[in-house]
Amino acid sequence: MGVAGSGKTTLGRQLAADLGWAYHEADDFHSAANKDKMARGIPLDDTDRAPWLAAIRAAMDTALASGRPAVFTCSALKAAYRRILLDGLKEVALVHLTGDPALLLARIQGRAGHYMKPEMLASQLATLEAPADALTLDIARSPAELVAEIRRRLTL
C-alpha cells in the first residue's frame, strides 16, 4: 500500500515473480468511470471507491480460498479501506511504502500515459492514514533491496 509513485506496482510485480505467486494490481479493479475521473484530475471519493475495494477484497478471498498465494497492490490510504480489504484475513501481511514527497512527485511526473495526475499527490498525502500495524519501508532504497527486505521481514 501507499500513495501514487511509491512503487507499489514495481515492487508487487517483482515480489510476485520472485515468489512464483500471482500478482493483482488494484488499478485493474477500477471502473472506467473512476479512471476517467482520475484522468481529469478529480480525486475519488468514498462512494467511488466502495465497489473498487469490494472487488479487490473478493479477489483476495478467491485467492485465499483456492490456496493460491498472491500479491495485491492497492493505495489503501484510509484505515476504513484497509478494514474492508483485510478484516478477518490472518494470512495477509500489509506493507506500507512511504517516501519523501519530492521523490514521489518526481516518480509520478516521470510516468507516461498514466491516469494519475501529479497534482493529485497532495490529496493522497492529505488522505493517508498511515497504518501502525504494517511493515513500513522507505522507497529511497532500490526495488531489489525493498523486495529482499519484504521477503526477510515477512519470512517469505
Buried (B, 14 or more C-beta within 10 A) or exposed (E): BBBBBBBBBBBBBBBBEBBEBBBBBBBEBBEEEBBEBBEEEBBBEEEBBEBBBEBBBEBBEEBBEEEEBBBBBBBBBBEEBBEBBBEEEEEEBBBBBBBEEEBBBEBBEEEEEBBBBBEBBEBBBEBBEEBEEBBBBEBEBEBEEBBBBBEEEEEB
